Amino acid sequence: MLASSEQTGGAYEIFELEGPEGSGPPAHAHPWSEAYVVTEGEAVVYIEGAKLKAAPGCFFHIPAG
């Protein structure tokens, strides 16, 4: 964890994550938004049914819900 909820006054949290291919979570939703920056490798994300591939340097925002 790079910044906890306590450190940001409950506004957000910042994590650095890494894992092997296919290790991400199954499709799900949250009542909060999420944002990601890919620093290495590739990420595949589904937003509202659209499949998005992200390479290093890509940023994407996933809206709440």
DSSP file (Angstrom, degrees, kcal/mol; ACC not computed):
  #  RESIDUE AA STRUCTURE BP1 BP2  ACC     N-H-->O    O-->H-N    N-H-->O    O-->H-N    TCO  KAPPA ALPHA  PHI   PSI    X-CA   Y-CA   Z-CA
    1    1 A M              0   0    0      0, 0.0    14,-0.2     0, 0.0     3,-0.2   0.000 360.0 360.0 360.0 128.6    0.0    0.0    0.0
    2    2 A L        +     0   0    0     12,-2.7     2,-0.3     1,-0.3    13,-0.2   0.775 360.0   8.9 -92.7 -30.9    1.4    3.4   -1.0
    3    3 A A  B    S-A   14   0A   0     11,-1.7    11,-2.5     5,-0.0    -1,-0.3  -0.932  74.5-147.6-150.9 126.3   -1.3    5.5    0.7
    4    4 A S     >  -     0   0    0     -2,-0.3     4,-1.3     9,-0.2     8,-0.2  -0.421  30.3-108.5 -89.6 166.5   -4.0    4.2    3.0
    5    5 A S  T  4>S+     0   0    0      1,-0.2     5,-3.5     2,-0.2     6,-0.3   0.877 121.9  54.1 -58.9 -38.9   -7.5    5.5    3.5
    6    6 A E  T >45S+     0   0    0      1,-0.2     3,-1.0     3,-0.2    -1,-0.2   0.892 106.4  51.7 -63.3 -38.8   -6.4    6.9    6.9
    7    7 A Q  T 345S+     0   0    0      1,-0.2    -1,-0.2     2,-0.1    -2,-0.2   0.768 113.7  43.7 -70.1 -24.9   -3.6    8.8    5.2
    8    8 A T  T ><5S-     0   0    0     -4,-1.3     3,-1.3     4,-0.3    -1,-0.2   0.206 116.4-107.1-105.9  15.0   -5.9   10.4    2.6
    9    9 A G  T < 5S-     0   0    0     -3,-1.0    -3,-0.2     1,-0.3    -4,-0.1   0.796  74.6 -59.6  66.6  27.4   -8.7   11.3    5.0
   10   10 A G  T 3 <S+     0   0    0     -5,-3.5    -1,-0.3     2,-0.3    -4,-0.1   0.533 113.1 115.9  79.5   6.0  -10.9    8.6    3.6
   11   11 A A  S <  S-     0   0    0     -3,-1.3     2,-0.3    -6,-0.3    -2,-0.1   0.869  82.9 -34.6 -77.0 -36.8  -10.7   10.0    0.0
   12   12 A Y        -     0   0    0     -8,-0.2     2,-0.3    -7,-0.2    -4,-0.3  -0.973  48.7-126.2-169.8 172.3   -8.9    7.1   -1.6
   13   13 A E        -     0   0    0     -2,-0.3     2,-0.4    -3,-0.1    -9,-0.2  -0.963  15.7-149.9-130.3 150.3   -6.2    4.4   -1.3
   14   14 A I  B     +A    3   0A   0    -11,-2.5   -12,-2.7    -2,-0.3   -11,-1.7  -0.990  18.9 176.6-125.1 127.2   -3.2    3.8   -3.6
   15   15 A F        -     0   0    0     -2,-0.4     2,-0.5   -14,-0.2    -2,-0.0  -0.911  24.9-145.7-124.6 151.8   -1.8    0.3   -4.1
   16   16 A E        -     0   0    0     -2,-0.3     2,-0.3     2,-0.0    -2,-0.0  -0.990  31.1-178.2-112.8 121.5    1.0   -1.2   -6.2
   17   17 A L        +     0   0    0     -2,-0.5     2,-0.3     2,-0.0    -2,-0.0  -0.893  13.8 172.5-122.3 148.2    0.0   -4.7   -7.3
   18   18 A E        +     0   0    0     -2,-0.3    -2,-0.0     2,-0.0     0, 0.0  -0.985  10.8 149.8-148.5 152.3    1.6   -7.4   -9.3
   19   19 A G        -     0   0    0     -2,-0.3     3,-0.1     5,-0.0     5,-0.1  -0.984  44.6 -76.4-169.9 167.3    0.7  -11.0  -10.1
   20   20 A P    >   -     0   0    0      0, 0.0     3,-1.8     0, 0.0     4,-0.1  -0.280  67.9 -71.1 -71.9 161.5    1.0  -13.8  -12.6
   21   21 A E  T 3  S+     0   0    0      1,-0.3    22,-0.1     2,-0.1     0, 0.0  -0.213 120.9  16.8 -52.2 134.8   -1.1  -13.9  -15.8
   22   22 A G  T 3  S+     0   0    0     -3,-0.1    -1,-0.3     1,-0.1     0, 0.0   0.558  89.4 117.3  80.4   8.6   -4.8  -14.6  -15.1
   23   23 A S    <   +     0   0    0     -3,-1.8    -2,-0.1    -4,-0.0    -1,-0.1   0.455  43.7 109.9 -90.8   0.7   -4.5  -13.8  -11.4
   24   24 A G  S    S-     0   0    0      1,-0.1    -5,-0.0    -4,-0.1    -3,-0.0  -0.139  76.8 -86.2 -71.0 171.0   -6.9  -10.8  -11.4
   25   25 A P        -     0   0    0      0, 0.0    -1,-0.1     0, 0.0     3,-0.1  -0.300  44.2-103.1 -74.2 159.8  -10.4  -10.9   -9.8
   26   26 A P        -     0   0    0      0, 0.0     0, 0.0     0, 0.0     0, 0.0  -0.270  61.9 -62.3 -71.3 169.8  -13.5  -12.1  -11.6
   27   27 A A  S    S+     0   0    0     -2,-0.0     2,-0.3     1,-0.0     0, 0.0  -0.285  77.7 144.9 -54.3 134.1  -16.0   -9.6  -13.0
   28   28 A H        -     0   0    0     -3,-0.1     2,-0.3     2,-0.0    -1,-0.0  -0.948  36.4-132.2-160.6 174.5  -17.4   -7.5  -10.2
   29   29 A A        -     0   0    0     -2,-0.3    35,-0.1    36,-0.0    -2,-0.0  -0.961  10.7-162.2-138.0 155.8  -18.7   -4.0   -9.2
   30   30 A H        -     0   0    0     -2,-0.3    35,-3.8     2,-0.3     4,-0.1  -0.908  31.7-122.6-130.2 158.8  -18.1   -1.6   -6.4
   31   31 A P  S    S+     0   0    0      0, 0.0     2,-0.3     0, 0.0    33,-0.2   0.342  97.8  63.2 -81.5   8.7  -20.0    1.5   -5.2
   32   32 A W  S    S-     0   0    0     31,-0.1    33,-0.4    30,-0.0    -2,-0.3  -0.892  88.3-107.9-127.8 160.1  -16.8    3.4   -5.7
   33   33 A S        -     0   0    0     -2,-0.3     2,-0.3    31,-0.2    31,-0.1  -0.443  28.0-156.6 -81.8 158.9  -14.7    4.2   -8.8
   34   34 A E  E     -B   62   0B   0     28,-2.5    28,-3.6    -2,-0.1     2,-0.3  -0.966   5.1-165.7-132.8 151.9  -11.3    2.7   -9.5
   35   35 A A  E     -B   61   0B   0     -2,-0.3     2,-0.3    26,-0.2    26,-0.2  -0.993   6.5-168.6-138.2 146.4   -8.3    3.9  -11.6
   36   36 A Y  E     -B   60   0B   0     24,-2.6    24,-2.2    -2,-0.3     2,-0.4  -0.975  14.3-162.8-136.7 146.3   -5.3    2.0  -12.8
   37   37 A V  E     -B   59   0B   0     -2,-0.3     2,-0.6    22,-0.2    22,-0.2  -0.999  21.1-140.7-123.7 126.1   -1.9    2.7  -14.4
   38   38 A V        +     0   0    0     20,-2.5    19,-3.5    -2,-0.4    20,-0.2  -0.774  25.9 170.4 -88.0 123.2   -0.2   -0.2  -16.1
   39   39 A T        +     0   0    0     -2,-0.6     2,-0.3     1,-0.3    -1,-0.2   0.719  66.3   9.9-103.9 -27.9    3.6   -0.1  -15.4
   40   40 A E  S    S+     0   0    0     15,-0.1    -1,-0.3    16,-0.0     2,-0.1  -0.983 111.7   0.3-147.6 154.9    4.7   -3.5  -16.7
   41   41 A G  S    S-     0   0    0     -2,-0.3     2,-0.3    -3,-0.1    -3,-0.0  -0.353  91.5 -61.6  71.2-144.8    3.1   -6.3  -18.7
   42   42 A E        -     0   0    0     13,-0.2     2,-0.4    -2,-0.1    13,-0.2  -0.993  36.5-157.0-143.9 145.9   -0.5   -6.1  -19.9
   43   43 A A  E     -C   54   0C   0     11,-2.4    11,-3.2    -2,-0.3     2,-0.5  -0.970   4.7-155.8-123.6 142.8   -3.9   -5.8  -18.3
   44   44 A V  E     +C   53   0C   0     -2,-0.4     2,-0.4     9,-0.2     9,-0.2  -0.983  19.2 178.2-117.2 126.2   -7.3   -6.8  -19.7
   45   45 A V  E     -C   52   0C   0      7,-2.8     7,-3.4    -2,-0.5     2,-0.5  -0.968  21.1-147.2-130.3 142.3  -10.3   -5.0  -18.3
   46   46 A Y  E     +C   51   0C   0     -2,-0.4     2,-0.5     5,-0.2     5,-0.2  -0.952  18.4 179.1-109.9 121.1  -14.0   -5.2  -19.1
   47   47 A I  E >  S-C   50   0C   0      3,-2.3     3,-2.1    -2,-0.5    -2,-0.0  -0.977  73.6 -21.6-125.2 118.2  -15.9   -2.0  -18.7
   48   48 A E  T 3  S-     0   0    0     -2,-0.5    -1,-0.1     1,-0.3     3,-0.1   0.874 129.1 -49.7  50.9  42.5  -19.6   -2.0  -19.5
   49   49 A G  T 3  S+     0   0    0      1,-0.3     2,-0.4     0, 0.0    -1,-0.3   0.301 111.6 121.4  84.3  -8.9  -19.1   -5.1  -21.7
   50   50 A A  E <   -C   47   0C   0     -3,-2.1    -3,-2.3     2,-0.0     2,-0.6  -0.753  58.0-138.3 -90.4 132.1  -16.2   -3.7  -23.7
   51   51 A K  E     -C   46   0C   0     -2,-0.4     2,-0.4    -5,-0.2    -5,-0.2  -0.800  23.9-172.1 -89.7 121.1  -12.9   -5.6  -23.5
   52   52 A L  E     -C   45   0C   0     -7,-3.4    -7,-2.8    -2,-0.6     2,-0.5  -0.952  11.7-156.0-118.1 132.3   -9.9   -3.2  -23.1
   53   53 A K  E     -C   44   0C   0     -2,-0.4     2,-0.5    -9,-0.2    -9,-0.2  -0.911  11.7-163.9-106.1 133.6   -6.3   -4.2  -23.3
   54   54 A A  E     -C   43   0C   0    -11,-3.2   -11,-2.4    -2,-0.5     3,-0.1  -0.969   4.0-168.3-123.1 130.0   -3.8   -1.9  -21.6
   55   55 A A    >   -     0   0    0     -2,-0.5     3,-2.3   -13,-0.2   -17,-0.3  -0.546  50.6 -55.5-102.7 171.7    0.0   -1.9  -22.1
   56   56 A P  T 3  S+     0   0    0      0, 0.0   -17,-0.2     0, 0.0    -1,-0.2  -0.213 127.9  27.8 -51.0 135.0    2.6   -0.1  -20.0
   57   57 A G  T 3  S+     0   0    0    -19,-3.5     2,-0.2     1,-0.3   -18,-0.1   0.207  90.7 128.2  95.6 -13.4    1.8    3.6  -19.6
   58   58 A C    <   -     0   0    0     -3,-2.3   -20,-2.5   -20,-0.2     2,-0.4  -0.518  39.5-164.5 -78.1 142.7   -1.9    3.1  -20.1
   59   59 A F  E     +B   37   0B   0    -22,-0.2     2,-0.3    -2,-0.2   -22,-0.2  -0.975   8.7 179.1-121.7 138.2   -4.3    4.6  -17.6
   60   60 A F  E     -B   36   0B   0    -24,-2.2   -24,-2.6    -2,-0.4     2,-0.4  -0.999  16.5-150.1-141.8 148.9   -8.0    3.7  -17.2
   61   61 A H  E     -B   35   0B   0     -2,-0.3   -26,-0.2   -26,-0.2    -2,-0.0  -0.952   6.0-159.1-115.8 129.6  -10.8    4.7  -14.9
   62   62 A I  E     -B   34   0B   0    -28,-3.6   -28,-2.5    -2,-0.4     3,-0.1  -0.944  21.2-134.3-110.2 116.2  -13.6    2.4  -14.0
   63   63 A P        -     0   0    0      0, 0.0   -33,-0.2     0, 0.0   -31,-0.1  -0.225  33.6 -83.4 -68.1 158.3  -16.7    4.2  -12.8
   64   64 A A              0   0    0      1,-0.2   -31,-0.2   -33,-0.2   -35,-0.0  -0.236 360.0 360.0 -56.7 145.9  -18.6    3.2   -9.7
   65   65 A G              0   0    0    -35,-3.8    -1,-0.2   -33,-0.4   -32,-0.1   0.449 360.0 360.0  86.6 360.0  -21.1    0.4  -10.2
